[in-house]
């Protein structure tokens, strides 16, 4: 089953939690954690997602290149301007359980 979610003027964390729950299949009566789940999520209006407070200015994404002193940081505003889908996908991916089903579940998150 496909779920279509319009995220226009909704908070990023609330939407990410809702999407992660659907991708895991926890909203179904027949939920089993060891199974992939059969639902897909289609997201509309990603550019209009909202962050509260000063997060648009203060939120920073870190990544490390593996060598000493190679910690890279990117501000939320810069990342969101280029790739708003990545921001939502990153939030949902962080909320999914860290197991072998994670990559297969995140593939069921689609954007329009």
C-alpha positions in Angstrom: 0.0 0.0 0.0 1.2 3.5 -0.8 1.0 6.3 1.7 1.1 9.9 0.3 2.2 12.4 2.8 2.1 16.2 2.1 4.8 17.7 4.4 4.0 21.4 3.5 4.3 23.5 6.7 4.9 20.5 8.9 7.7 20.0 11.4 10.7 17.9 10.1 11.0 15.6 13.2 7.3 14.9 13.5 7.0 13.9 9.8 10.2 11.8 10.0 8.8 9.9 13.0 5.5 9.3 11.1 7.4 8.0 8.0 9.7 5.8 10.0 6.7 4.2 11.7 5.0 3.5 8.4 8.2 2.1 6.8 8.7 -0.3 9.7 5.1 -1.4 9.5 4.4 -0.6 13.2 1.0 1.0 12.3 -0.3 -2.5 11.2 -1.9 -5.0 13.5 0.2 -7.7 11.8 3.5 -6.0 12.7 6.6 -8.2 13.0 9.9 -6.6 13.6 11.9 -9.2 11.7 9.9 -8.6 8.5 10.5 -5.8 5.9 7.0 -4.3 5.8 5.0 -3.8 2.6 4.2 -0.1 2.6 5.8 2.6 0.6 5.7 6.3 1.5 5.5 9.1 -1.2 6.4 12.5 0.1 5.2 15.8 -1.5 6.2 19.3 -0.8 9.6 18.7 0.8 10.8 22.2 0.2 8.1 23.6 2.5 9.1 21.5 5.6 9.6 23.6 8.7 12.1 23.6 11.6 11.3 25.4 14.8 13.4 27.9 16.7 16.9 28.7 15.5 17.6 25.3 14.0 17.8 26.6 10.5 20.8 28.7 11.5 22.4 26.4 14.2 21.9 22.9 13.0 25.0 21.3 11.5 25.6 18.0 9.8 29.0 16.3 10.4 30.9 13.7 8.5 34.4 12.4 8.8 36.8 11.5 6.0 38.7 9.0 8.1 41.9 11.0 8.7 42.9 13.1 11.6 41.5 16.7 11.2 39.2 15.8 8.4 35.9 16.4 10.1 33.6 18.1 7.6 30.6 20.2 8.7 27.7 21.5 6.6 25.1 23.9 7.8 21.4 23.0 7.5 20.5 26.0 5.4 23.2 25.1 2.8 22.2 21.5 2.6 18.5 22.2 2.5 18.9 24.7 -0.3 20.7 22.1 -2.5 19.0 18.9 -1.5 15.9 19.1 0.7 15.1 15.4 0.0 18.4 14.4 1.6 17.5 16.2 4.8 14.3 14.3 5.3 15.8 11.0 4.2 18.7 11.5 6.7 16.2 12.2 9.5 14.1 9.1 8.7 17.2 6.9 8.2 18.4 8.0 11.7 15.1 6.9 13.2 15.0 3.5 11.6 16.5 0.5 13.6 20.2 -0.1 12.8 19.9 -3.6 11.3 20.0 -5.3 7.9 16.5 -4.2 6.9 17.4 -0.5 7.2 18.7 0.0 3.7 15.7 -1.9 2.1 13.2 0.1 4.2 14.7 3.5 3.2 14.4 2.6 -0.5 10.7 2.6 0.0 10.8 6.3 0.7 10.0 8.2 -2.5 9.7 11.9 -3.3 7.6 13.8 -5.8 
